[in-house]
Amino acid sequence: MKNKIIFAAAGVTFLASSVQAQLPIAGVHYPVGLEGIKGGSLPGPGIYFRDDNLFYSGTSDNPQNYSTFIYLQAPQLMWLTGWKLLGADYGMDVMVPLAYKEAKDDHDIIVSTPGGSVITTTVSEGGSRFGLGSIKIEPLLLSWHLSGFDFVAGYALWLPSGNNDTFSVVNLGNRCWTHMMTLGTVWYPDKEKSWAVSVLNHFEFNSTQSGSKMGTILTPGGATITSIYHIDSPCSVFTVEWGLSKTICHDTDLGISGYYQKMFSRQTDATVAFSDSSVAGIGPEIRTQISRWGLSASFRYAYEFLADNRPQGHTINLTLTKRF
């Protein structure tokens, strides 16, 4: 009877796993690390196909022994029309990401039996999933090109298209619609524009934010199981990506880039894992162009030197862009 109660408790721990529902945490749509040096600037008018290949691995102590690996392929079609709006080049884009994710962690299960005794056991769980992530539609994209500065601004809508199942160990999307505002700039300190300092900001406003908290479940056999159940609460996310680069030869830039991402949750219950989280990373980047083919590529690596209430790890991104 005692073992049956423990196995029943292990079954409901799938609820706890939904805390890690997205990439890499619940409530965040924008995959931090997609942009780097010169991320606050856009190219001239044209149709562009861009493909990001992002690899992320990270660990966390909350939940216990949590680890995750993510591969995100994010094809994006962008049209910079050449039309003018507020003195800027007007454009739009859409991104349809595909993601593979695997995750595992440990859960402490506390069971109070009908006889009054308390049983504590640790259950390890893991899983993997591949499929469609959250689709981004950006109908407003503005780009200004001045003598010493470039500016970019935009509005995007993230759709709740990725798989999200409360009982799944691994999910690929949020269950919410998200509005995202973008504002960025690149400063060229020298006349030749061989040096560049870039800052790109994203502001996400979610309709809901996935989370979990402690609760009590009564089994048919009369046992009381203390576990975790699913909740929703609104939240917002701020992301800043930056880069410092130098043109080392024709059409090739070398520099360092980094990011900081912070979630602000209205949920004040301390048992909600990964609410009010933050992360920061930094690393090298190289970017090159083959102008005669209309191709460009960038490769960046970031080590996350700071993480609060979320996984900490490594990000690698290879970006390929073709102009038509």
C-alpha positions in Angstrom: 0.0 0.0 0.0 2.8 2.4 0.9 4.5 1.8 -2.5 1.2 2.4 -4.3 0.9 5.8 -2.6 4.4 6.8 -3.6 3.8 5.8 -7.2 0.6 7.9 -7.2 2.6 10.8 -5.9 5.1 10.4 -8.6 2.4 10.6 -11.2 1.3 14.1 -10.2 4.9 15.4 -10.3 4.3 16.0 -14.1 2.5 19.1 -12.9 5.7 20.5 -11.5 7.6 19.9 -14.7 5.5 22.5 -16.6 7.5 25.2 -14.8 10.2 24.7 -17.4 7.6 25.0 -20.2 9.4 27.3 -22.6 12.7 28.4 -24.1 14.2 28.1 -21.6 11.6 29.2 -19.0 7.9 30.0 -18.8 6.6 33.4 -19.7 9.5 34.3 -22.1 8.9 34.3 -25.9 12.0 36.0 -27.2 15.0 33.6 -27.3 17.8 35.8 -25.8 21.0 35.5 -27.8 19.5 35.9 -31.3 21.2 39.2 -31.9 24.7 40.5 -31.2 27.1 43.0 -32.9 25.2 45.5 -35.0 21.9 44.0 -33.8 20.4 47.5 -33.5 20.6 48.1 -37.3 18.8 46.7 -40.3 20.1 46.4 -43.9 18.7 48.4 -46.9 15.5 47.6 -48.8 15.0 44.1 -50.1 13.6 40.7 -49.3 15.7 38.7 -46.8 15.6 35.1 -45.6 17.3 34.6 -42.3 17.9 31.3 -40.4 19.0 31.3 -36.8 20.5 28.1 -35.3 20.6 28.5 -31.6 22.0 25.9 -29.1 21.4 26.3 -25.4 22.4 24.1 -22.5 21.8 25.1 -18.8 21.3 23.8 -15.3 19.5 25.0 -12.2 19.1 24.0 -8.6 15.4 24.9 -8.6 14.0 22.4 -9.2 16.6 20.0 -8.0 19.3 18.9 -10.5 17.5 20.5 -13.4 19.2 20.4 -16.7 18.1 21.3 -20.2 19.3 21.3 -23.8 17.6 23.2 -26.6 18.1 23.5 -30.3 16.1 26.2 -31.9 16.0 26.7 -35.7 14.2 30.0 -36.4 13.7 30.7 -40.1 12.5 34.3 -40.7 11.3 36.1 -43.8 11.8 39.9 -43.8 10.7 42.5 -46.3 12.1 46.0 -46.1 9.9 47.7 -48.6 11.8 50.9 -49.4 8.6 52.8 -48.5 9.1 55.7 -46.1 7.2 56.1 -42.7 8.2 58.8 -40.3 11.4 59.2 -42.3 12.3 55.6 -41.9 12.4 52.6 -44.2 9.3 50.5 -43.5 9.3 46.8 -43.3 7.8 43.6 -41.8 8.8 40.1 -41.0 7.5 36.7 -39.8 9.4 34.0 -37.9 8.2 30.3 -37.7 10.6 28.6 -35.2 11.1 24.8 -34.8 12.6 23.6 -31.6 14.0 20.5 -30.0 14.1 20.4 -26.2 15.1 17.9 -23.6 15.0 18.4 -19.8 15.2 16.5 -16.6 15.0 17.2 -12.9 14.3 15.7 -9.5 11.2 16.2 -7.3 10.8 15.7 -3.5 7.4 14.1 -2.9 5.9 14.2 0.6 3.1 11.8 1.3 1.0 11.6 4.5 -0.5 8.1 4.9 -3.9 7.4 6.5 -2.0 6.0 9.5 -0.4 9.4 10.1 3.2 8.6 9.0 5.0 10.9 6.5 7.0 9.5 3.6 9.5 11.6 1.6 10.9 10.3 -1.7 12.8 11.9 -4.6 11.6 11.1 -8.1 13.6 11.9 -11.3 11.8 12.8 -14.5 12.9 13.7 -18.0 11.7 13.9 -21.5 12.3 15.4 -24.9 10.1 17.0 -27.6 10.5 18.4 -31.2 8.0 20.7 -32.9 6.7 24.1 -33.7 7.5 26.9 -31.3 5.9 30.3 -30.8 5.3 32.1 -34.1 6.3 35.8 -34.3 4.5 38.2 -36.6 6.1 41.7 -36.9 3.9 44.0 -39.1 5.8 47.2 -38.1 9.5 47.5 -38.6 11.2 50.9 -39.0 14.8 51.6 -39.8 16.7 54.9 -39.9 20.2 55.3 -41.3 22.0 58.6 -40.3 25.6 59.6 -40.8 26.9 58.3 -37.5 23.9 56.3 -36.2 21.4 53.6 -37.2 18.1 53.2 -35.4 15.5 50.5 -35.5 12.0 50.3 -33.9 9.3 47.7 -34.2 6.1 46.0 -32.9 5.6 42.2 -33.0 3.0 39.8 -31.8 3.9 36.3 -30.5 1.3 33.6 -31.1 0.5 30.8 -28.6 1.4 28.2 -31.3 3.9 26.0 -29.6 3.0 22.8 -27.7 2.1 23.5 -24.1 0.6 20.7 -22.0 0.3 21.1 -18.2 1.2 17.4 -17.7 4.1 17.4 -20.1 7.7 17.3 -18.8 8.9 19.4 -21.8 6.9 22.0 -23.7 7.9 24.3 -26.6 5.6 27.3 -26.3 3.6 29.6 -24.1 -0.1 29.5 -23.7 -0.4 33.3 -24.1 -0.4 36.1 -26.7 2.5 38.5 -26.3 3.0 42.0 -27.5 6.7 42.9 -28.1 8.1 46.4 -28.6 11.7 46.7 -30.1 14.0 49.7 -29.9 17.7 49.7 -30.9 20.6 51.7 -32.2 24.1 51.4 -33.6 26.7 54.1 -33.1 29.7 54.4 -35.4 32.4 56.4 -33.6 34.7 56.9 -36.6 34.1 58.3 -40.0 34.9 55.0 -41.8 32.3 53.2 -39.6 34.9 50.5 -38.8 33.9 50.6 -35.1 30.3 49.9 -34.0 28.5 50.0 -30.6 25.1 48.4 -30.7 22.2 48.2 -28.2 18.9 46.4 -28.9 16.0 46.4 -26.5 12.9 44.2 -26.4 9.9 44.7 -24.2 7.4 41.8 -23.9 4.0 42.1 -22.4 2.3 38.7 -21.8 -1.3 38.0 -21.3 -0.5 35.2 -18.9 2.7 33.6 -17.4 2.9 29.9 -16.7 3.9 28.9 -13.3 3.2 26.5 -10.4 2.7 26.5 -6.6 2.4 24.0 -3.8 -1.0 22.3 -3.3 -2.6 19.3 -1.7 -4.2 16.3 -3.5 -6.3 13.6 -1.8 -5.9 10.2 -3.4 -8.8 7.6 -3.6 -7.0 5.6 -1.0 -7.2 8.4 1.6 -3.6 9.6 1.3 -2.8 13.3 1.2 -0.1 14.2 -1.3 1.7 17.6 -1.1 2.7 18.5 -4.6 2.6 21.3 -7.2 -0.3 22.5 -9.3 -0.5 24.8 -12.3 -1.3 28.5 -12.1 -1.2 31.5 -14.5 -0.3 35.1 -13.7 0.5 38.1 -16.0 4.1 39.1 -16.5 6.4 41.2 -18.6 10.0 40.6 -19.9 12.8 43.1 -20.7 15.7 42.0 -22.9 18.7 44.0 -23.9 21.4 42.7 -26.3 24.6 44.6 -27.0 27.7 44.4 -29.1 31.1 46.1 -29.6 32.8 45.4 -32.9 35.7 46.3 -35.3 35.9 45.7 -39.0 39.1 43.7 -39.3 39.0 43.2 -43.1 36.7 43.8 -46.0 33.1 42.8 -44.9 34.2 41.0 -41.8 33.6 42.2 -38.2 35.0 40.8 -35.0 33.8 41.8 -31.5 32.1 40.8 -28.3 28.4 40.6 -27.6 26.2 40.0 -24.6 22.7 40.0 -23.2 20.6 40.6 -20.2 17.0 39.3 -19.7 14.7 40.0 -16.8 11.2 38.8 -16.1 8.8 40.9 -14.0 5.9 38.8 -12.6 2.9 40.0 -10.7 2.8 36.7 -8.8 4.2 37.4 -5.3 4.0 33.8 -4.1 7.6 32.7 -3.5 6.8 29.1 -4.5 6.5 30.0 -8.2 9.7 28.8 -9.8 11.4 31.0 -12.2 9.2 34.1 -11.6 11.1 37.4 -11.4 14.1 35.7 -13.0 17.1 37.2 -14.7 20.1 36.1 -16.7 23.2 37.7 -18.3 25.8 36.4 -20.8 28.8 37.6 -22.7 31.1 36.1 -25.4 32.9 36.6 -28.8 31.3 37.0 -32.2 32.4 37.1 -35.8 30.3 38.4 -38.6 31.1 38.3 -42.4 29.4 39.1 -45.7 29.8 37.8 -49.3 28.3 40.8 -51.0 28.3 39.4 -54.6 26.1 36.5 -53.4 23.9 38.5 -51.1 25.0 36.3 -48.2 25.9 37.1 -44.6 26.8 35.0 -41.6 27.5 35.5 -37.9 28.7 33.1 -35.2 28.5 34.0 -31.5 29.0 32.2 -28.2 27.8 33.5 -24.8 28.7 32.3 -21.4 26.0 33.1 -18.8 27.9 34.5 -15.9 24.8 35.5 -13.9 21.5 33.8 -13.4 18.9 34.3 -10.8 15.9 32.0 -10.4 16.4 30.4 -13.8 18.9 28.0 -15.6 22.5 29.1 -16.2 24.5 27.9 -19.1 25.9 28.5 -22.6 24.4 29.9 -25.8 25.7 29.3 -29.3 24.1 30.9 -32.3 24.9 30.6 -36.1 22.9 33.0 -38.2 22.7 32.8 -42.0 21.0 35.5 -44.1 20.3 35.6 -47.9 19.1 38.8 -49.7 16.9 38.4 -52.7 
